[in-house]
Amino acid sequence: MTRLPSVTGRKVIAALRKAGFAVARVRGSHHFLLHVDGRATVVPVHAGETIGTGLLSQILRDCKLTREEFRNLL
């Protein structure tokens, strides 16, 4: 299994946009992303902070993306 990269919330959102997700709404620092096929996830965007490996794994599970697919989107 490949390691997950250390990325910020903005980079995660940019990668998910390439995969067809769009920001549906924002509440505070939480960005709700939706895909046309119904997949959805929430990405926190805090200035200067990276997304932890556990949270990034959960985001990828929500999006039904593998680590390798995500790495290619970055």
NORMOWO-V24020 format. One line per field, one symbol per residue. psi: psi as a letter, one per 30 degrees, with the letter a starting at -180 (. if undefined). burial: I if it has 9 or more other C-alpha atoms within 8 Angstrom, else O. Layout:
BEGIN
psi: ???
burial: ???
END
This chain:
BEGIN
psi: klkkljlleeeeeeeeefgglkjelkjbgkkjkklfgfkllkjkjkkfklkleeeeeeeeeefhkleeeeeff.
burial: OOOOOOOIIOIIIIIIIOOOIIIOOIOOOIIIIIIOOOIIIIIIIIOOOIIOOOOIOOIIIIIOIOIOOIIOIO
END
